[in-house]
Amino acid sequence: MFETLFLFPRVRLRHAEGPLAEERKKFLAHLASEGLARETLMGYASELLVVAAVLEPKVHGQIELSDIDRCARLWAKRRLRIGHVGDLKWPAYHFVRVARAWCSFMGWLKKPEAKPFSVPLVRIWANLLRSGSGLSERTIYGYCWWVAEFLQWLEPQGVPLARVTIANVDDFIGHLAARGMVRVSLFDATATLRRFFRDAHQQGWCRRDLAPLILTPHLFRYENVPSGPAWSDVKRLLAATEGAGSQALRNRAMLLFLAVYGLRCGEVTALRLEDLDWARRVLVVRRTKTHRVQEYPLTRATSRAVRHYLKKGRPKSARPELFLTLRAPFRPLSSGAVYEVTASLFARLKITSHKRGPHSLRHACATHLLNHGFPLKAIGDHLGHLNLTATQVYAKVDLGGPRRVADFDLGGLL
């Protein structure tokens, strides 16, 4: 690898005889397969030589992010002291960027536990929720987050869980309200705590079942109705992605999956090349919440957009994911990147909507189907709902009703 990157023998020898040479070559070969330019690979190789010299004593065990950050600061201070740089920012930044990517690729990086699961009791409750509840990992994570917040708030007060009273729960909800949380968030917190204390009493963690005593805040009838842009604005979003550039081709295909099929953001980023069955003209979707596999017919517009993206927009990469970043090293598109695409289009087109993320297009899809007379069961099947109650929320506001009244001939009275 070093022979193809560097022309001068002394430079090649320095990289070949440096620490962890085989591990560095393996990572550089991986980056080359991802499409990085030769000049970029040379920059990675030079930085890797430094990182390897600093981290070599630590690679026999798991390396923590804090270790990399500490080493980056020491390296930056050394560079500043000998006058090679003018500040600490960039040498530390480049060290951390390369070190994290390399250690993660080699499997040396110790992944930090998610915050909710760092509390032992919450970790036990998470496993309890997984057993037979049918909840998705994202839902379990959300439940555990609220409970971890409560337990961490409770700890400084010296009150063990076995002696928690309803007054403690009320004080915690008051604490959340003082932080500016809206009623919908407070509702989620109280509903989660009710479920937790019911399970805690059954498991013997609490002396008394506090669940019946926890009151949820009142939600107004339309407060939690899903909201999204008007369908005319969805068409404007799609029209804004018409173009021959790689970004436009990718974004158009992605937005069609969100709006036409009502897919969740995580379901779009999880799509793989093998999920497109061109022979049967079928799209295979793995539902993130229900874990079911669902098939959709590929519409003509979606099929055309995806084909154009695959031929002219998608980077040449061996990765199996459908949607990738446009710059090497090519990676699956993150949920944050999808949000940025939709939110930026909302802002640029000045579209008025309470929500501007990719999930708003799922709501727009459901509302559009409802306004065109599709029954709730058909809409729920299209969205992948297991229970009709999940779809009935869209019937709280019948947006087609006012239109039908306006079109009705009242005998010339108007």
C-alpha angles and dihedrals in degrees: 000000000000090000091061095046104044128049101193117078094219091055091048091050093050091054094041094050096041123106120290092006096164092049091050092049091050092054093045090051089052091051090049090053088053090061103257115163120248093249091053091049090052090054091050091048093053093048091045091057089058094043092049092052091052100040100037095102090053102048094085088073137030113298116218125213089242089059091055093047092049093048090047091055092049092049092048092050090051091051090049093048094055091045100247094124136029099222142010099246106082102038089050091046095052092045093052094044095053096037094052093047093047096045091046091050092049093047093243097117116100109223113224116235116250111262098247093052094051087079106081095215092050090050089055091048090050090057089048090054091050093056107088099327096108091219121148121243090248092055092047090049090053092050092048092048092060093046092047089051090053095047093047090049089049097049099075089052092062095233114140118218091247090063100042113134132199087255089063091052091048090050090052092051088049088052090054092047090051088056088061101256114163124235094261090057091045089050090054091049095050094043090052093048090050090055092045096050092047089056092040091057092048090050092048095246092122130040093218134035103243095177096096090050096054109096120204118220118257115263119203116240097258099027097103099032109133111252132198141157124290114268090246088059091049087057089051090053091053093045089054090061095056107120145099098251122109093244094050093047092050095045094048093053091045094049091049091057090050097046106031098039097027092229121174118246093250091051091054095048090047094055113120132199090251090059090073107083100192094177092061094027089235133143116213115209127189107210113228096208104037097028088224125139113234130186126213130185111248108242119223094248093047093045091051093047094049093047091051090049093050093048102040110010112037115087118245099261138142091223112121096218116105100219117050138171113268097229127065133287083056114217136172112277112261127226089247091056091051090050090051091053094052097038093050091051091050090052096044093049092041092232114177112226135138089228126036104182129101092269090065088068089057088054090047090052092052093047092047091053091046092052090052092058102259112153119247091247091058092046091049091051090050092051093044097246116164094198128044091223088071089059098041090074087076090059092061089088115036099202091180092059098076090047092053091049091049091051093048115105107232094195096272094304091126 
